[in-house]
Amino acid sequence: QDAAKPKLANVTILATGGTIAGSGATSTTTVGYTAATVGVQQLIKAVPELANVANVSGEQVFQIASESMTNEHWLTLAKRVNVLLAQNSVDGIVITHGTDTLEETAYFLNLVVKSRKPVVLVGAMRPSTAMSADGPINLYNAVLLAADPSAAGKGVLVAMGDQIHGARDVSKTNTSTPDAFKTTELGMLGYIQGSKPYFYRVSTRKHTVDSEFDISNLSALPQVDIVYGYANMNTVALDAFIAAGAKGIIHAGTGDGSVAARVKPGLVAARKGGAIIVRASRVGQGILARNGEANDDELDFVVADTLNPQKARILLMLALTKTNNTKELQRIFYNY
Ligand SMILES: NC(=O)CC[C@H](N)C(=O)O
């Protein structure tokens, strides 16, 4: 180590697959390519500039397209992250991930990582073989962010398109364009410019070291499913999930989480049968008002606050590992 040079941080890249590790037939193939073909060492080799910002090592944790991510994958990944971050020799972690469920994995980790050290998720919208692939610059940004002390203690982060997003509120908002990741109304946390992160805000909600959730001894999570609200909705999917043993249902309702007249008795029956009902909204923005579109006190329902349905599912699964009490569950939804 050159004494004049500042010591570089040690960043471990955990690769899970996705388009960032995808390859297509030609340089103009941006759809119809194969995700999860390129290995972690190849990803690192493709960006020699990483060596300027961190001492990087890589581990291939999975090699999948992220629509195939399961609860079991999340438990495996989270346990590995916690083991690595407990080591003095690891300063930060970058997780390369498919973009389809990236926001879900980020929020899961945000709730179960037991460290203040930076954890940064990153993906790409264009495969590695495409003209103007976004993977290399995104990976470079993610590694420098994970190596930067300013990223510590802010919860799990997402680095996409020169922007820093918080795990709780970021979403994929476009099927295919490179600027797909947005924190629409609550706002992203900052930018990465000229190889430096700049933070402007943080989430006020609990995460990581302040979280009450502990997955270290879990090998499975309770079954929670999502039913989607739409005109002409019926209870067929709801009834099937309950029959299959769902412990919780996220009702991704229309508007402010409104419930169709012919669906409401099904939700009430499911609650009476022991399942937890969380009202969320398919709208994507805004607070879901408790006792607004339904009398939650009387029906013993929980509301998702501002969480989108897929993130409400994650919080409910983790919350159900601690309690079945709906007052407690509602407290959790207002705190995370
Ligand atoms: N842009 C992407 O990463 C999408 C590829 C794939 N569907 C995935 O999520 O892994």
The ligand as an SDF file (V2000), in Angstrom:
LIG
                    3D

 10  9  0  0  0  0  0  0  0  0999 V2000
  -33.7190   -5.3170  -16.8810 N   0  0  0  0  0  0  0  0  0  0  0  0
  -33.7590   -6.4450  -16.2060 C   0  0  0  0  0  0  0  0  0  0  0  0
  -32.9380   -6.7180  -15.3670 O   0  0  0  0  0  0  0  0  0  0  0  0
  -34.9140   -7.3670  -16.5200 C   0  0  0  0  0  0  0  0  0  0  0  0
  -34.4360   -8.7670  -16.7900 C   0  0  0  0  0  0  0  0  0  0  0  0
  -35.1540   -9.8290  -15.9970 C   0  0  0  0  0  0  0  0  0  0  0  0
  -36.5450   -9.8630  -16.2470 N   0  0  0  0  0  0  0  0  0  0  0  0
  -34.8410   -9.6640  -14.5100 C   0  0  0  0  0  0  0  0  0  0  0  0
  -35.4970   -8.9660  -13.7730 O   0  0  0  0  0  0  0  0  0  0  0  0
  -33.8870  -10.2520  -14.0800 O   0  0  0  0  0  0  0  0  0  0  0  0
  1  2  1  0
  2  3  2  0
  2  4  1  0
  4  5  1  0
  5  6  1  0
  6  7  1  0
  6  8  1  0
  8  9  2  0
  8 10  1  0
M  END
$$$$
